[in-house]
Amino acid sequence: MIHTTTIKTTRLSPLTLGKYRIAACPRPLPGGLFAAQVSIASGSGSASTARLMRFDSAFPTHDAAVDYALAQGIDWVHDTARLSVRPN
């Protein structure tokens, strides 16, 4: 049996940091909690890359999941930028 749930979602505008677009993609969990997910994309056309990170923590509100996801995405971009300028 397939269960479906209809929820009202607000489409968030992605943040842009340098060449990266960061977008929170929270999803509802059973019991009214929310899971945080973040999409990080760069490039365009055939040269584009994207990644989706999902996190184990459950959040009491949609906004809390969004805040956490965006913070994690921003941290990832900063870490990536810092590693790319560090000599090997």
Buried (B, 14 or more C-beta within 10 A) or exposed (E): EEEEEEEEEEEEEBBEBEEBBBBBBBEBEEEEBBBBBBBBBBEEEEEEEEEEBEBEEBBEEBEBBBBBBBBBBBEBBEEBBEEEEEEE
